């Protein structure tokens, strides 16, 4: 099992949770090398299977979410129309018969679903990764629904990431929660690129699996302090993204809020520096991706660009390189 820095190590703990090149993995014994090779091969196979299964599942969840969102938007439009007619009838009782034909007033475009901060938005019921905006467009960079090419790519990518995790962590129980984590990141990135949705049940399901696995990992290694980092990272990330979503609804969807909480929990288990670097990388990658889309001419100022893939890539990069970057930037562990 890979060694970890103790709680008395001060700043070292923040960046040296799993040590991929610990002495018991550098043993000259050929048996240990065989075990590591078998672990990597097994994790690769597991990733191929998990990625191939999660992609169509995520697509079905995204399609179901899209239909629910469309129904919810239609209901909101009907509700606003009924309220408009009622207001018109109250102001002009004699013209009640003509109220249904009166155009939208009060400075609000007919059918508009965009309101002030928090208006007409249900956090628990919202699936869309971006709020509804009149006159906006969405970028769908991958095919929706069944796509053998996309599913194969998802399987290969997940298998490769599982293998990389096996090399990075070794035969350590911490491998389990992070395997669930990266598999979820791949799935939600693909749904975001195809449907512009981050399905809630992919996030909820991964949280249900990851949190108990992190608790078990902390118990086995007697490193309970890592759970506090996970709790703080998840809470702070969720709160900050929720605030952005609430006060600037056009800038972020609630799917990103849920995903931020998941990323904060999992990277926070490594250290809060990992969480900080994960979101820093995610925002930088998101900005670069947005600029590239505009330069390529496939998006405009009001085009909604997927943000989940950038957050996912930032989190994955931080898992593998966060300790080195933190040491270089902040001198942690030196």
LOTOR-495510 format. One record per residue (C-alpha): residue in one letter; x negated, y negated, z negated. Coordinates in Angstrom, 3 decimals. Example, Ala and Ser with C-alpha at 12.3 -4.5 7.8 and 13.67 -1.06 7.14 Angstrom:
<rs>
<r residu="A" x="-12.300" y="4.500" z="-7.800"/>
<r residu="S" x="-13.670" y="1.060" z="-7.140"/>
</rs>
This chain:
<rs>
<r residu="X" x="0.000" y="0.000" z="0.000"/>
<r residu="X" x="-1.329" y="-3.419" z="0.937"/>
<r residu="X" x="-2.540" y="-5.451" z="-2.007"/>
<r residu="X" x="-1.097" y="-8.813" z="-2.986"/>
<r residu="X" x="-2.487" y="-11.711" z="-4.918"/>
<r residu="X" x="-1.286" y="-11.841" z="-8.497"/>
<r residu="X" x="0.738" y="-14.628" z="-9.983"/>
<r residu="X" x="-2.386" y="-15.900" z="-11.735"/>
<r residu="X" x="-4.113" y="-16.598" z="-8.450"/>
<r residu="X" x="-2.630" y="-20.080" z="-8.191"/>
<r residu="X" x="-2.601" y="-21.452" z="-4.652"/>
<r residu="X" x="-3.927" y="-18.132" z="-3.302"/>
<r residu="X" x="-0.565" y="-16.498" z="-3.837"/>
<r residu="X" x="1.087" y="-19.006" z="-1.522"/>
<r residu="X" x="-0.674" y="-17.695" z="1.542"/>
<r residu="X" x="-2.030" y="-14.281" z="0.618"/>
<r residu="X" x="1.008" y="-12.184" z="-0.122"/>
<r residu="X" x="0.308" y="-9.251" z="2.234"/>
<r residu="X" x="-3.342" y="-8.735" z="3.146"/>
<r residu="X" x="-3.418" y="-6.848" z="6.443"/>
<r residu="X" x="-7.126" y="-6.026" z="6.119"/>
<r residu="X" x="-7.091" y="-4.852" z="2.529"/>
<r residu="X" x="-9.780" y="-2.325" z="1.516"/>
<r residu="X" x="-7.463" y="0.688" z="1.524"/>
<r residu="X" x="-6.641" y="-0.002" z="5.187"/>
<r residu="X" x="-10.293" y="-0.333" z="6.200"/>
<r residu="X" x="-11.203" y="3.055" z="4.827"/>
<r residu="X" x="-13.626" y="5.069" z="6.930"/>
<r residu="X" x="-11.352" y="8.060" z="6.580"/>
<r residu="X" x="-9.934" y="9.250" z="9.876"/>
<r residu="X" x="-6.803" y="10.405" z="8.078"/>
<r residu="X" x="-5.854" y="6.858" z="7.129"/>
<r residu="X" x="-6.364" y="5.716" z="10.729"/>
<r residu="X" x="-4.083" y="8.520" z="11.919"/>
<r residu="X" x="-1.412" y="7.455" z="9.435"/>
<r residu="X" x="-1.635" y="3.853" z="10.636"/>
<r residu="X" x="-1.401" y="4.953" z="14.261"/>
<r residu="X" x="1.611" y="7.087" z="13.470"/>
<r residu="X" x="3.198" y="4.193" z="11.608"/>
<r residu="X" x="2.713" y="1.822" z="14.540"/>
<r residu="X" x="4.057" y="4.409" z="16.995"/>
<r residu="X" x="7.053" y="5.125" z="14.781"/>
<r residu="X" x="7.851" y="1.466" z="14.294"/>
<r residu="X" x="7.567" y="0.859" z="18.030"/>
<r residu="X" x="10.064" y="3.631" z="18.734"/>
<r residu="X" x="12.385" y="2.332" z="16.007"/>
<r residu="X" x="12.199" y="-1.172" z="17.465"/>
<r residu="X" x="13.052" y="0.084" z="20.951"/>
<r residu="X" x="16.153" y="1.779" z="19.598"/>
<r residu="X" x="17.217" y="-1.086" z="17.323"/>
<r residu="X" x="16.693" y="-3.723" z="20.006"/>
<r residu="X" x="18.567" y="-1.701" z="22.591"/>
<r residu="X" x="21.526" y="-1.266" z="20.247"/>
<r residu="X" x="21.648" y="-4.770" z="18.769"/>
<r residu="X" x="21.692" y="-6.583" z="22.116"/>
<r residu="X" x="25.069" y="-5.242" z="23.355"/>
<r residu="X" x="26.471" y="-5.478" z="19.824"/>
<r residu="X" x="25.429" y="-9.111" z="19.625"/>
<r residu="X" x="26.933" y="-9.821" z="23.037"/>
<r residu="X" x="30.272" y="-8.309" z="22.024"/>
<r residu="X" x="30.275" y="-10.319" z="18.805"/>
<r residu="X" x="29.428" y="-13.480" z="20.745"/>
<r residu="X" x="32.230" y="-12.871" z="23.252"/>
<r residu="X" x="34.686" y="-12.284" z="20.417"/>
<r residu="X" x="33.463" y="-15.468" z="18.724"/>
<r residu="X" x="33.849" y="-17.439" z="21.950"/>
<r residu="X" x="37.454" y="-16.334" z="22.319"/>
<r residu="X" x="38.192" y="-17.231" z="18.702"/>
<r residu="X" x="36.605" y="-20.644" z="19.176"/>
<r residu="X" x="38.653" y="-21.331" z="22.299"/>
<r residu="X" x="41.822" y="-20.362" z="20.461"/>
<r residu="X" x="40.858" y="-22.588" z="17.521"/>
<r residu="X" x="40.163" y="-25.536" z="19.826"/>
<r residu="X" x="43.498" y="-25.043" z="21.597"/>
<r residu="X" x="45.290" y="-25.016" z="18.251"/>
<r residu="X" x="43.511" y="-28.212" z="17.227"/>
<r residu="X" x="44.507" y="-29.846" z="20.502"/>
<r residu="X" x="48.142" y="-28.843" z="20.006"/>
<r residu="X" x="48.071" y="-30.099" z="16.422"/>
<r residu="X" x="46.662" y="-33.465" z="17.456"/>
<r residu="X" x="49.189" y="-33.769" z="20.249"/>
<r residu="X" x="52.036" y="-33.034" z="17.833"/>
<r residu="X" x="50.701" y="-35.639" z="15.399"/>
<r residu="X" x="50.411" y="-38.186" z="18.215"/>
<r residu="X" x="53.993" y="-37.552" z="19.277"/>
<r residu="X" x="55.187" y="-37.856" z="15.659"/>
<r residu="X" x="53.362" y="-41.178" z="15.209"/>
<r residu="X" x="54.810" y="-42.478" z="18.455"/>
<r residu="X" x="58.320" y="-41.435" z="17.436"/>
<r residu="X" x="57.931" y="-43.098" z="14.028"/>
<r residu="X" x="56.860" y="-46.400" z="15.601"/>
<r residu="X" x="59.472" y="-46.370" z="18.353"/>
<r residu="X" x="62.487" y="-44.264" z="17.344"/>
<r residu="X" x="64.433" y="-45.296" z="20.441"/>
<r residu="X" x="61.675" y="-43.987" z="22.726"/>
<r residu="X" x="61.451" y="-40.555" z="21.112"/>
<r residu="X" x="62.510" y="-38.848" z="24.340"/>
<r residu="X" x="59.561" y="-40.402" z="26.146"/>
<r residu="X" x="56.994" y="-39.657" z="23.447"/>
<r residu="X" x="55.833" y="-36.429" z="25.085"/>
<r residu="X" x="54.834" y="-38.365" z="28.186"/>
<r residu="X" x="52.956" y="-41.141" z="26.392"/>
<r residu="X" x="49.174" y="-41.085" z="26.939"/>
<r residu="X" x="46.847" y="-40.684" z="23.973"/>
<r residu="X" x="46.338" y="-43.898" z="22.038"/>
<r residu="X" x="44.490" y="-45.266" z="19.051"/>
<r residu="X" x="41.221" y="-45.161" z="20.960"/>
<r residu="X" x="41.100" y="-41.353" z="21.001"/>
<r residu="X" x="40.835" y="-39.471" z="24.314"/>
<r residu="X" x="43.599" y="-36.957" z="24.834"/>
<r residu="X" x="42.435" y="-33.489" z="23.848"/>
<r residu="X" x="39.330" y="-34.779" z="22.111"/>
<r residu="X" x="38.198" y="-32.543" z="19.283"/>
<r residu="X" x="35.365" y="-34.671" z="18.006"/>
<r residu="X" x="35.984" y="-36.605" z="14.825"/>
<r residu="X" x="34.018" y="-38.113" z="11.994"/>
<r residu="X" x="31.672" y="-36.381" z="9.626"/>
<r residu="X" x="33.141" y="-33.023" z="8.667"/>
<r residu="X" x="36.424" y="-33.582" z="10.500"/>
<r residu="X" x="38.216" y="-30.537" z="11.954"/>
<r residu="X" x="35.319" y="-28.276" z="11.151"/>
<r residu="X" x="35.566" y="-25.083" z="9.127"/>
<r residu="X" x="32.159" y="-23.837" z="7.969"/>
<r residu="X" x="33.428" y="-20.350" z="7.188"/>
<r residu="X" x="35.294" y="-20.017" z="10.443"/>
<r residu="X" x="32.934" y="-21.800" z="12.796"/>
<r residu="X" x="30.982" y="-19.639" z="15.238"/>
<r residu="X" x="29.784" y="-22.161" z="17.814"/>
<r residu="X" x="26.128" y="-22.995" z="17.679"/>
<r residu="X" x="26.962" y="-26.559" z="18.722"/>
<r residu="X" x="30.009" y="-28.711" z="17.953"/>
<r residu="X" x="32.572" y="-29.492" z="20.602"/>
<r residu="X" x="31.805" y="-32.727" z="22.369"/>
<r residu="X" x="33.891" y="-34.386" z="25.048"/>
<r residu="X" x="31.980" y="-34.700" z="28.297"/>
<r residu="X" x="29.134" y="-32.444" z="27.187"/>
<r residu="X" x="27.851" y="-29.361" z="28.959"/>
<r residu="X" x="26.176" y="-26.171" z="27.811"/>
<r residu="X" x="23.144" y="-24.383" z="29.182"/>
<r residu="X" x="23.490" y="-20.601" z="29.553"/>
<r residu="X" x="20.028" y="-19.340" z="30.408"/>
<r residu="X" x="20.800" y="-15.617" z="30.320"/>
<r residu="X" x="23.682" y="-13.532" z="31.718"/>
<r residu="X" x="26.589" y="-12.881" z="29.400"/>
<r residu="X" x="28.073" y="-9.493" z="28.526"/>
<r residu="X" x="26.529" y="-6.302" z="29.875"/>
<r residu="X" x="23.085" y="-6.826" z="31.370"/>
<r residu="X" x="20.710" y="-3.834" z="31.584"/>
<r residu="X" x="17.743" y="-6.103" z="32.254"/>
<r residu="X" x="18.399" y="-8.252" z="29.188"/>
<r residu="X" x="18.983" y="-5.175" z="27.011"/>
<r residu="X" x="15.739" y="-3.552" z="28.148"/>
<r residu="X" x="13.877" y="-6.784" z="27.474"/>
<r residu="X" x="15.437" y="-6.961" z="23.995"/>
<r residu="X" x="14.388" y="-3.372" z="23.263"/>
<r residu="X" x="10.809" y="-3.922" z="24.452"/>
<r residu="X" x="10.474" y="-7.215" z="22.569"/>
<r residu="X" x="11.854" y="-5.736" z="19.342"/>
<r residu="X" x="9.633" y="-2.675" z="19.693"/>
<r residu="X" x="6.579" y="-4.849" z="20.189"/>
<r residu="X" x="7.426" y="-6.972" z="17.153"/>
<r residu="X" x="7.999" y="-3.885" z="15.006"/>
<r residu="X" x="4.575" y="-2.589" z="16.047"/>
<r residu="X" x="2.986" y="-5.956" z="15.238"/>
<r residu="X" x="4.626" y="-5.913" z="11.801"/>
<r residu="X" x="3.257" y="-2.417" z="11.176"/>
<r residu="X" x="-0.244" y="-3.606" z="12.030"/>
<r residu="X" x="0.158" y="-6.765" z="9.943"/>
<r residu="X" x="1.683" y="-5.289" z="6.779"/>
<r residu="X" x="0.597" y="-1.663" z="6.983"/>
<r residu="X" x="2.450" y="1.111" z="5.161"/>
<r residu="X" x="4.062" y="-1.267" z="2.718"/>
<r residu="X" x="7.687" y="-1.430" z="1.671"/>
<r residu="X" x="7.742" y="-5.111" z="2.655"/>
<r residu="X" x="7.751" y="-3.861" z="6.248"/>
<r residu="X" x="11.440" y="-2.915" z="5.936"/>
<r residu="X" x="13.026" y="-6.336" z="5.241"/>
<r residu="X" x="10.830" y="-8.059" z="7.803"/>
<r residu="X" x="11.714" y="-5.484" z="10.449"/>
<r residu="X" x="15.402" y="-6.241" z="9.864"/>
<r residu="X" x="14.566" y="-9.934" z="10.003"/>
<r residu="X" x="12.771" y="-9.940" z="13.356"/>
<r residu="X" x="15.383" y="-7.641" z="14.911"/>
<r residu="X" x="18.064" y="-10.145" z="13.906"/>
<r residu="X" x="16.038" y="-13.052" z="15.274"/>
<r residu="X" x="15.740" y="-11.358" z="18.667"/>
<r residu="X" x="19.476" y="-10.592" z="18.781"/>
<r residu="X" x="20.674" y="-14.080" z="17.820"/>
<r residu="X" x="18.193" y="-15.706" z="20.193"/>
<r residu="X" x="19.641" y="-13.735" z="23.088"/>
<r residu="X" x="23.252" y="-14.527" z="22.151"/>
<r residu="X" x="22.324" y="-18.190" z="21.860"/>
<r residu="X" x="20.661" y="-18.182" z="25.274"/>
<r residu="X" x="23.625" y="-16.410" z="26.885"/>
<r residu="X" x="26.715" y="-17.654" z="25.005"/>
<r residu="X" x="25.407" y="-20.649" z="23.068"/>
<r residu="X" x="26.587" y="-18.825" z="19.950"/>
<r residu="X" x="24.961" y="-17.427" z="16.821"/>
<r residu="X" x="27.478" y="-14.755" z="15.689"/>
<r residu="X" x="28.132" y="-14.980" z="11.985"/>
<r residu="X" x="28.271" y="-11.232" z="11.461"/>
<r residu="X" x="24.729" y="-10.724" z="12.722"/>
<r residu="X" x="23.529" y="-13.217" z="10.106"/>
<r residu="X" x="25.743" y="-11.879" z="7.318"/>
<r residu="X" x="24.796" y="-8.279" z="8.062"/>
<r residu="X" x="21.083" y="-9.032" z="7.998"/>
<r residu="X" x="21.419" y="-10.913" z="4.698"/>
<r residu="X" x="23.215" y="-7.911" z="3.183"/>
<r residu="X" x="20.289" y="-5.710" z="4.211"/>
<r residu="X" x="17.360" y="-8.062" z="3.655"/>
<r residu="X" x="18.150" y="-9.365" z="0.162"/>
<r residu="X" x="18.316" y="-5.914" z="-1.527"/>
<r residu="X" x="15.175" y="-4.847" z="0.348"/>
<r residu="X" x="13.323" y="-7.917" z="-0.905"/>
<r residu="X" x="14.456" y="-7.160" z="-4.458"/>
<r residu="X" x="13.222" y="-3.575" z="-4.120"/>
<r residu="X" x="9.916" y="-4.812" z="-2.698"/>
<r residu="X" x="9.430" y="-7.205" z="-5.612"/>
<r residu="X" x="10.293" y="-4.454" z="-8.098"/>
<r residu="X" x="7.928" y="-1.898" z="-6.576"/>
<r residu="X" x="5.029" y="-4.362" z="-6.456"/>
<r residu="X" x="5.925" y="-6.055" z="-9.769"/>
<r residu="X" x="5.883" y="-9.412" z="-7.993"/>
<r residu="X" x="9.180" y="-10.897" z="-9.130"/>
<r residu="X" x="7.971" y="-14.456" z="-8.560"/>
<r residu="X" x="8.366" y="-13.945" z="-4.820"/>
<r residu="X" x="12.132" y="-13.760" z="-5.307"/>
<r residu="X" x="12.144" y="-17.303" z="-6.655"/>
<r residu="X" x="10.431" y="-18.455" z="-3.462"/>
<r residu="X" x="13.050" y="-16.647" z="-1.403"/>
<r residu="X" x="15.905" y="-18.225" z="-3.373"/>
<r residu="X" x="14.449" y="-21.732" z="-3.209"/>
<r residu="X" x="13.533" y="-21.452" z="0.456"/>
<r residu="X" x="16.976" y="-20.181" z="1.433"/>
<r residu="X" x="18.856" y="-22.738" z="-0.647"/>
<r residu="X" x="16.811" y="-25.742" z="0.484"/>
<r residu="X" x="16.850" y="-24.761" z="4.161"/>
<r residu="X" x="20.593" y="-24.115" z="4.125"/>
<r residu="X" x="21.314" y="-27.383" z="2.292"/>
<r residu="X" x="19.204" y="-29.516" z="4.624"/>
<r residu="X" x="20.642" y="-27.985" z="7.784"/>
<r residu="X" x="24.151" y="-28.234" z="6.339"/>
<r residu="X" x="23.634" y="-31.938" z="5.694"/>
<r residu="X" x="22.500" y="-32.483" z="9.271"/>
<r residu="X" x="25.473" y="-30.498" z="10.580"/>
<r residu="X" x="27.912" y="-32.394" z="8.352"/>
<r residu="X" x="26.761" y="-35.928" z="9.038"/>
<r residu="X" x="25.476" y="-35.518" z="12.594"/>
<r residu="X" x="27.843" y="-32.896" z="14.048"/>
<r residu="X" x="26.723" y="-33.531" z="17.621"/>
<r residu="X" x="23.145" y="-32.640" z="16.773"/>
<r residu="X" x="23.549" y="-29.155" z="15.330"/>
<r residu="X" x="25.973" y="-26.258" z="15.165"/>
<r residu="X" x="26.910" y="-24.243" z="12.101"/>
<r residu="X" x="25.292" y="-21.144" z="13.550"/>
<r residu="X" x="21.950" y="-22.908" z="13.110"/>
<r residu="X" x="22.853" y="-23.621" z="9.468"/>
<r residu="X" x="23.423" y="-19.939" z="8.737"/>
<r residu="X" x="20.258" y="-18.972" z="10.578"/>
<r residu="X" x="18.245" y="-21.565" z="8.636"/>
<r residu="X" x="19.379" y="-20.002" z="5.360"/>
<r residu="X" x="18.259" y="-16.565" z="6.531"/>
<r residu="X" x="14.876" y="-17.868" z="7.675"/>
<r residu="X" x="14.400" y="-19.721" z="4.393"/>
<r residu="X" x="15.136" y="-16.605" z="2.329"/>
<r residu="X" x="12.809" y="-14.305" z="4.242"/>
<r residu="X" x="9.851" y="-16.612" z="4.800"/>
<r residu="X" x="10.242" y="-18.001" z="1.283"/>
<r residu="X" x="9.520" y="-14.513" z="-0.021"/>
<r residu="X" x="6.010" y="-14.910" z="1.415"/>
<r residu="X" x="5.657" y="-18.466" z="0.104"/>
<r residu="X" x="7.319" y="-21.860" z="0.363"/>
<r residu="X" x="4.430" y="-22.946" z="2.579"/>
<r residu="X" x="5.489" y="-20.254" z="5.014"/>
<r residu="X" x="9.018" y="-21.653" z="4.977"/>
<r residu="X" x="7.769" y="-25.167" z="5.630"/>
<r residu="X" x="5.566" y="-24.020" z="8.506"/>
<r residu="X" x="8.350" y="-21.896" z="9.994"/>
<r residu="X" x="10.712" y="-24.856" z="10.320"/>
<r residu="X" x="7.942" y="-27.218" z="11.378"/>
<r residu="X" x="7.043" y="-24.853" z="14.210"/>
<r residu="X" x="10.702" y="-24.355" z="15.057"/>
<r residu="X" x="11.384" y="-28.071" z="15.420"/>
<r residu="X" x="8.234" y="-28.647" z="17.449"/>
<r residu="X" x="9.078" y="-25.759" z="19.780"/>
<r residu="X" x="12.665" y="-26.992" z="20.051"/>
<r residu="X" x="11.500" y="-30.458" z="21.067"/>
<r residu="X" x="9.089" y="-29.034" z="23.637"/>
<r residu="X" x="11.800" y="-26.759" z="25.024"/>
<r residu="X" x="14.274" y="-29.630" z="25.284"/>
<r residu="X" x="11.792" y="-31.857" z="27.080"/>
<r residu="X" x="10.894" y="-29.021" z="29.446"/>
<r residu="X" x="14.571" y="-28.477" z="30.257"/>
<r residu="X" x="15.056" y="-32.164" z="31.029"/>
<r residu="X" x="11.917" y="-32.307" z="33.165"/>
<r residu="X" x="13.081" y="-29.244" z="35.079"/>
<r residu="X" x="16.347" y="-31.072" z="35.765"/>
<r residu="X" x="18.560" y="-28.360" z="34.267"/>
<r residu="X" x="19.757" y="-30.482" z="31.359"/>
<r residu="X" x="20.752" y="-34.036" z="30.614"/>
<r residu="X" x="21.224" y="-36.237" z="27.584"/>
<r residu="X" x="24.537" y="-34.587" z="26.672"/>
<r residu="X" x="23.505" y="-31.037" z="27.509"/>
<r residu="X" x="23.563" y="-28.700" z="24.536"/>
<r residu="X" x="20.296" y="-26.771" z="24.397"/>
<r residu="X" x="19.921" y="-23.523" z="22.384"/>
<r residu="X" x="18.051" y="-24.105" z="19.139"/>
<r residu="X" x="18.119" y="-20.618" z="17.593"/>
<r residu="X" x="15.325" y="-19.241" z="19.844"/>
<r residu="X" x="12.978" y="-22.036" z="18.764"/>
<r residu="X" x="13.717" y="-21.404" z="15.097"/>
<r residu="X" x="13.215" y="-17.677" z="15.646"/>
<r residu="X" x="9.861" y="-18.077" z="17.393"/>
<r residu="X" x="8.681" y="-20.492" z="14.696"/>
<r residu="X" x="9.595" y="-17.992" z="11.972"/>
<r residu="X" x="7.912" y="-15.072" z="13.740"/>
<r residu="X" x="4.717" y="-17.023" z="14.361"/>
<r residu="X" x="4.647" y="-18.019" z="10.709"/>
<r residu="X" x="4.899" y="-14.409" z="9.544"/>
<r residu="X" x="1.735" y="-13.500" z="11.433"/>
<r residu="X" x="-0.260" y="-16.728" z="11.312"/>
<r residu="X" x="1.252" y="-18.748" z="8.468"/>
<r residu="X" x="-1.446" y="-17.824" z="5.948"/>
<r residu="X" x="-4.256" y="-18.866" z="8.283"/>
<r residu="X" x="-2.548" y="-22.118" z="9.264"/>
<r residu="X" x="-1.753" y="-22.989" z="5.648"/>
<r residu="X" x="-5.346" y="-22.393" z="4.655"/>
<r residu="X" x="-6.606" y="-24.572" z="7.501"/>
<r residu="X" x="-4.140" y="-27.424" z="6.929"/>
<r residu="X" x="-3.736" y="-27.421" z="3.157"/>
<r residu="X" x="-6.774" y="-25.524" z="1.919"/>
<r residu="X" x="-4.515" y="-23.041" z="0.136"/>
<r residu="X" x="-6.332" y="-19.940" z="-0.840"/>
<r residu="X" x="-9.765" y="-21.481" z="-0.330"/>
</rs>
